[in-house]
Amino acid sequence: MTTQQKTYVWAAGIIIIVALVWIGNNKQSEQGSIKIGTIYNLSGVGVNTGQNSRQGTDMAIEEINSRGGVLGKKLEAVHEDNVGDDTKSALAAINKFEQSGIAFVIGTNWTPSGLAIAPVACSKNMVVISPTLGVAEFNETCDSLFNLWPHDDLLSKKLGSMIVEQGHKQVAILGSLQEWERTQAEAVRMGVENMGGTVVSYQLPQADQSDFRSEALKIKSSNPEAVVMTNYAYEGNGAKQLREVGVTAPFFSVLVDSQVIKSSQGAMEGAIAGTSLSPTQEFSQKFQSKYQQLPDIGADTSYDSIMLIAEAIEQTKSTDPMIVKKYIGALKTYDGASGHLTFDGKGGVTKDPLVVIVKDGKTVPYDPTK
């Protein structure tokens, strides 16, 4: 065999090897899963929301995979713990997803971490849907970020107006300097003042503060006719300490869940709150059957986030995040486990809110005539 013939044989062998590797990799890609990353508060402050979000996510993926997956591929969740809404862990998670090629992410649960990861996700063209964040600054950062929880400040403003309409003219507010909690406090104050009421005490302690005795005493001395709490992270402590110093005014809250009610040790009994948690009866029954508990904040919207990404991939027949985000961004409405959502054209949604009251340690629809 001549040198030239040996060269041809060598080259042909290389081509065959490359082809076999390409075929193998292509086959593996076809059989692989579509990974979706999550960044939830799975420990520390906010764990109730994080755990409900994970459960809703896992339920949706299980249902989708049981009927064949999406485009013939299974969905796979890669969960990362955003410990107590720590921004560093959230940034570590989003960077980890980007480096491993995960383009679809559900999270974060709370505002500080969401605002921290937003620029990173936008720069990498990652599609991120928050199930519970609820501030416009997040989803309006760029067109690949979405919010399936309505912006809470709209509801908070209505709550402030409702309090004055009920005859409570002198209102105290206990919030914090955390971004979301401060925004809600400001919205409540606006609602109160727009209806001619007066905010007699406006307390915004540090974001991680859990001892509110000083603020509680200031509120007591203002003789309020109603107290509104927007410090969701430690709201149970706030309510408990307000009652301990002798505040007897009725309580209102911009948001409440089972963990807040439990940690208040009975102080939240009778509190009235606004909420966007209104899962369908079908979803609630399925969730309770699977997890032996009713869905709380994060469960239905995380479920819908997975279903929405799956629908976008299925309808566009693509896992390209640029194509998927255009599909989601073009939606006008969406009917899912969390009810009827109307998209605002900027990645956010609106829906009819609920007003609930805490009775016997649980939230039930509020009827002002009773």
C-alpha positions in Angstrom: 0.0 0.0 0.0 1.4 3.3 -1.0 1.8 6.2 1.4 -1.0 8.1 -0.4 -3.3 5.0 0.0 -2.5 4.8 3.6 -3.4 8.5 4.0 -6.8 7.9 2.4 -7.4 4.9 4.6 -6.4 6.9 7.7 -8.6 9.8 6.7 -11.6 7.5 6.0 -11.2 5.9 9.4 -11.3 9.3 11.1 -14.4 10.3 9.1 -16.1 7.0 10.2 -15.2 7.5 13.8 -16.4 11.1 13.8 -19.7 10.0 12.1 -20.2 7.3 14.7 -19.6 9.7 17.5 -22.0 12.2 16.0 -24.7 9.6 15.5 -24.3 8.4 19.1 -24.4 11.9 20.5 -27.4 12.8 18.4 -29.2 9.6 19.5 -28.4 10.4 23.1 -29.7 13.9 22.6 -32.9 12.6 21.2 -33.4 10.2 24.1 -32.3 12.8 26.7 -34.5 14.8 29.0 -35.5 18.4 29.0 -34.1 19.9 32.2 -35.9 22.7 34.0 -34.1 24.3 36.9 -35.8 25.6 40.0 -34.7 28.1 42.7 -37.0 27.8 45.7 -36.8 28.6 49.4 -36.4 25.0 50.4 -34.9 25.8 53.8 -34.8 28.8 56.2 -37.3 31.7 56.0 -40.0 31.1 53.4 -39.7 27.4 53.4 -43.5 26.9 53.3 -43.7 28.7 49.9 -40.6 26.9 48.6 -41.8 23.5 49.5 -45.3 24.1 48.0 -43.5 25.3 44.9 -41.4 22.2 44.6 -44.5 20.0 45.2 -46.4 21.8 42.4 -43.4 21.5 40.1 -42.9 17.8 40.7 -46.6 17.1 40.3 -46.7 18.8 36.9 -43.6 17.0 35.7 -44.9 13.7 36.8 -48.2 14.2 34.9 -46.5 15.4 31.8 -44.0 12.5 31.8 -46.8 9.9 32.4 -48.3 10.9 29.1 -45.1 10.7 27.1 -43.3 13.9 28.0 -42.8 16.8 25.5 -41.6 16.2 22.0 -40.9 12.6 23.0 -38.6 13.7 25.8 -39.1 13.5 29.6 -39.0 16.6 31.7 -36.5 16.6 34.6 -36.5 19.1 37.4 -33.1 20.2 38.9 -33.9 21.7 42.3 -31.6 24.3 43.9 -32.2 25.6 47.4 -32.4 29.4 47.7 -31.8 29.2 51.4 -34.0 31.8 53.1 -34.0 33.9 50.0 -30.3 34.4 50.2 -29.2 36.3 47.0 -25.8 34.5 46.9 -27.4 31.1 46.7 -29.8 32.3 44.0 -26.9 33.7 41.9 -24.9 30.5 42.4 -27.9 28.5 41.2 -28.6 30.6 38.1 -25.0 30.5 37.1 -24.8 26.8 37.7 -27.9 26.3 35.4 -26.3 28.5 32.7 -23.0 26.6 32.8 -24.8 23.2 32.5 -27.0 24.4 29.6 -30.3 24.6 31.4 -32.2 27.4 29.7 -35.6 27.1 31.5 -35.9 28.1 35.2 -38.7 28.4 37.7 -38.1 30.8 40.6 -37.3 32.6 42.6 -39.9 32.7 45.3 -39.2 36.1 46.8 -38.3 39.5 45.5 -34.7 40.2 46.6 -33.3 37.0 45.0 -35.5 37.5 41.9 -34.1 41.0 41.3 -30.6 39.6 41.9 -30.8 36.9 39.2 -32.8 39.0 36.7 -29.8 40.6 34.9 -27.9 37.3 34.7 -30.9 35.5 33.2 -31.5 38.3 30.7 -27.9 38.5 29.6 -27.9 34.7 29.0 -31.3 34.6 27.3 -32.7 32.2 29.9 -36.5 31.8 30.2 -37.3 32.4 33.9 -40.8 32.2 35.4 -41.4 33.2 39.0 -44.4 31.6 40.6 -44.7 33.9 43.6 -42.5 37.0 43.3 -45.2 39.5 42.5 -43.3 42.7 41.6 -43.2 44.4 38.2 -39.5 45.2 38.5 -38.7 41.5 38.0 -40.6 40.6 34.9 -40.1 44.0 33.3 -36.3 43.6 33.4 -36.4 41.9 30.0 -38.7 39.9 27.7 -37.5 36.5 28.9 -38.7 36.9 32.5 -42.3 36.2 33.5 -44.4 36.4 36.7 -47.4 34.1 37.3 -48.2 35.8 40.6 -49.9 39.1 40.1 -48.2 42.3 41.3 -49.1 42.5 45.0 -49.0 46.3 45.3 -52.3 46.6 43.3 -54.0 44.3 45.9 -52.3 46.1 48.8 -53.6 49.4 47.7 -57.1 48.0 47.5 -56.7 46.6 50.9 -55.8 50.0 52.3 -58.9 51.5 50.7 -61.1 48.7 52.0 -59.9 49.2 55.6 -61.0 52.9 55.5 -64.3 52.0 53.8 -65.0 49.7 56.7 -64.7 52.7 59.1 -61.1 52.4 60.3 -59.8 55.9 59.8 -56.7 55.7 61.9 -54.4 53.0 60.6 -51.0 51.7 61.6 -48.7 49.8 59.3 -45.9 47.3 60.2 -43.7 46.4 57.3 -40.0 46.2 56.7 -37.2 47.5 54.5 -37.2 44.3 52.4 -38.1 45.3 48.8 -41.4 43.5 48.5 -42.5 44.3 52.0 -41.6 48.0 51.7 -43.5 48.2 48.4 -46.6 46.7 50.0 -46.4 49.1 53.0 -46.3 52.0 50.6 -49.2 50.7 48.6 -51.3 50.2 51.7 -50.5 53.8 52.8 -51.5 55.1 49.5 -54.8 53.2 49.6 -55.6 54.5 53.1 -54.8 58.1 52.3 -56.6 58.1 49.0 -59.8 57.2 50.9 -59.2 60.0 53.5 -57.7 57.9 56.2 -54.6 58.6 58.2 -51.6 56.4 58.8 -50.8 57.1 62.5 -47.8 54.8 62.7 -45.6 53.6 59.9 -43.0 51.1 61.0 -40.4 49.7 58.6 -37.7 47.8 60.6 -34.8 45.9 59.1 -35.6 43.1 56.6 -34.3 40.3 58.8 -35.7 41.6 62.1 -37.9 39.3 64.0 -38.3 41.1 67.3 -40.9 43.9 66.9 -41.5 44.9 70.5 -40.2 48.4 70.0 -42.3 48.9 66.9 -45.3 47.3 68.6 -45.1 49.8 71.5 -45.0 52.7 69.0 -48.0 51.3 67.2 -49.8 50.9 70.6 -49.1 54.5 71.6 -50.6 55.7 68.3 -54.1 54.3 69.2 -54.8 52.8 65.8 -58.3 51.6 64.7 -56.7 49.0 62.5 -53.2 47.5 62.0 -51.9 46.3 58.6 -48.9 43.9 58.5 -46.8 43.8 55.3 -43.8 42.1 57.0 -44.7 38.7 55.5 -41.4 37.0 56.4 -42.0 37.5 60.1 -45.6 38.4 60.2 -46.5 35.8 62.7 -44.0 37.2 65.2 -45.3 40.7 64.5 -48.9 39.8 65.2 -48.0 37.9 68.3 -45.9 40.7 69.7 -48.5 43.3 68.9 -51.1 41.4 70.9 -48.6 40.8 73.8 -48.1 44.6 74.3 -51.8 45.1 74.4 -52.8 46.2 70.8 -56.4 45.2 70.4 -57.2 46.8 67.0 -58.3 44.4 64.2 -55.5 43.0 62.1 -55.2 43.1 58.3 -52.5 41.6 56.2 -51.4 41.9 52.6 -50.6 38.2 52.4 -51.0 35.2 54.7 -50.2 31.5 54.6 -50.4 28.5 56.9 -46.9 29.1 58.3 -47.6 32.7 59.2 -50.9 31.7 60.9 -49.1 28.9 62.8 -46.1 31.0 64.0 -48.5 33.7 65.3 -49.8 31.3 67.9 -53.3 32.4 67.5 -52.7 36.2 67.1 -53.7 36.1 63.5 -57.2 34.7 64.3 -59.7 37.1 62.8 -57.2 38.8 60.6 -58.4 39.8 57.1 -56.1 39.5 54.1 -56.0 39.9 50.4 -54.5 37.0 48.3 -54.0 35.8 44.8 -54.0 32.2 46.0 -57.1 30.8 44.3 -56.4 27.3 42.9 -59.0 25.5 41.0 -61.0 22.9 42.9 -59.7 20.2 40.6 -56.1 21.1 41.4 -56.7 21.4 45.1 -58.2 17.9 45.2 -55.3 16.4 43.2 -52.7 18.2 45.4 -54.4 17.1 48.6 -54.7 13.5 47.4 -51.0 13.4 46.6 -49.5 15.3 49.5 -52.2 15.0 52.2 -52.5 18.8 52.5 -54.2 21.7 50.8 -52.1 23.7 48.4 -50.6 26.9 49.8 -48.8 29.8 48.1 -46.6 28.6 45.3 -48.2 25.2 44.6 -50.6 26.1 41.8 -48.5 28.7 40.1 -45.4 26.5 40.0 -47.5 23.8 38.5 -48.7 26.2 35.9 -45.2 27.4 35.2 -44.1 23.9 34.2 -47.3 23.4 32.2 -46.7 26.7 30.4 -43.1 25.9 29.4 -44.2 22.4 28.3 -47.0 23.9 26.2 -44.6 26.4 24.6 -42.1 23.7 23.7 -44.9 21.5 22.3 -46.6 24.2 20.3 -43.4 25.6 18.8 -41.7 22.2 18.5 -38.6 23.8 19.9 -36.5 24.0 23.0 -34.8 27.2 21.8 -35.4 29.7 24.7 -35.6 32.5 22.2 -38.6 30.8 20.5 -40.2 29.7 23.7 -40.1 33.2 25.3 -41.8 34.6 22.2 -44.6 32.1 22.5 -45.2 32.9 26.2 -44.8 36.6 25.6 -47.5 36.5 23.0 -50.1 34.9 25.2 -53.1 37.0 26.2 -54.7 34.7 28.7 -54.0 31.3 30.3 -56.3 29.0 32.2 -54.5 26.7 34.6 -54.4 25.4 38.1 -54.2 28.9 39.5 -57.3 30.1 37.7 -57.8 32.5 34.8 -54.7 34.7 34.2 -54.5 37.7 31.9 -51.1 38.7 30.6 -50.2 42.4 30.7 -47.9 42.3 27.7 -44.8 42.8 29.9 -44.4 39.3 31.4 -46.8 39.9 34.3 -50.4 38.7 34.9 -53.5 39.9 36.6 -56.4 37.8 38.0 -59.3 38.4 40.3 -58.0 38.5 43.9 -59.6 37.1 47.0 -60.2 38.5 50.4 -59.9 36.0 53.2 -60.2 35.9 57.0 -58.4 33.6 59.4 -60.9 31.4 61.2 -59.9 28.5 63.4 -56.4 28.6 62.2 -57.3 28.5 58.5 -58.2 31.0 55.8 -61.7 31.1 54.5 -63.5 33.6 52.1 -64.3 36.8 53.8 -67.9 38.0 53.8 -68.2 41.6 55.1 -71.9 41.2 55.7 -71.3 38.6 58.5 
